[in-house]
Amino acid sequence: MLTQFETAGLVTRHHFEGGHSVFELNQGAHHDHILCVKCGRVDEFVDAESSPAEEDRQRQGYEMTDHSLYIYGICSNCRKTLK
């Protein structure tokens, strides 16, 4: 069922390392993701620093049409259990 919503453009699937996928509603606004490598928690964030990277790509002859940024780390809840 989710793949049908994906095909219709209603949801977006994000593939993470280790076969972990997350579906989310396609709300049109671009954002990036940070994933906890311990528990699999996924949080969204907006990276205000993406414009310099876009300028660099344009200098190399690319017109950026989209990008995807996944950051991997250990969330605050999992860090508490490590101490």
N, C-alpha and C positions, 0 to 999 in steps of 0.2 A: 504494500500500500504506500509506504513512504517513497519508494522509487517512482511511483506514478505521480506523486506530488512533486518530486524532484524534476521529472520530465516536464511537468506543467509549469515549472518555475515558481512554485509556491514555497518550497523549502530548498535549502542548500545543504549538501553533504560535505563535510570536512573529513579528510582522511589523515590520520595521525600515524606515527610510527607504531609498530607492533600490532597493526591491524585494527586499531581503535578508530571508530568513525562516530561522528556526531551529526545529527540533523538539526537544523534550526530554521525558523521561519525566515523567509526572504523578505526583509523589510527595506531593502534598497540602499541603506546606508552602509558604507564600507567600514569594516573593523577587523582587527586581527585577534589572535588567540594565544593564550599561554596555558600550557598543559602540565599538570603535576605528574611526574614520572612514577610516583609512589601509588597514589590512589586513583589517578585518571581524571581528576577534576579539571574542567575546562572553564576558563574565564575569558571574557572579551575585553578588549581595550582599543582605543583609537590612538594611533601613533602620529603625533603631530610632526615628527621628524622625517616623514616620508618624502616631502618635497625636495630636499637636497638629492636624495637617491634618484628621483624622477629626472631632475636636471642633469645628473650625470649620465643617465641612460640616453637622454635626448642628445647630449654631446657626442655620444657614441653612435648616433644615427637611429636610435629606436624611438618610437612613439609608444609610450606605455599605455596599454589598454586595461590592465588589471594587475594586481599583485596579491600574494598571499604570504603572510608572515606567521610562523608558528614558533613560539619560544617554549622551551622545555625547562622545567625546574622542579622544586619541591615546595608545595604550598605551606602556608603557615600552620595549618592543622597537623600535617605530617612532620614538620620540623619540631613541633612540640613533643611528638612521640619519640624523636631521635635523641632528645636530651636526657 
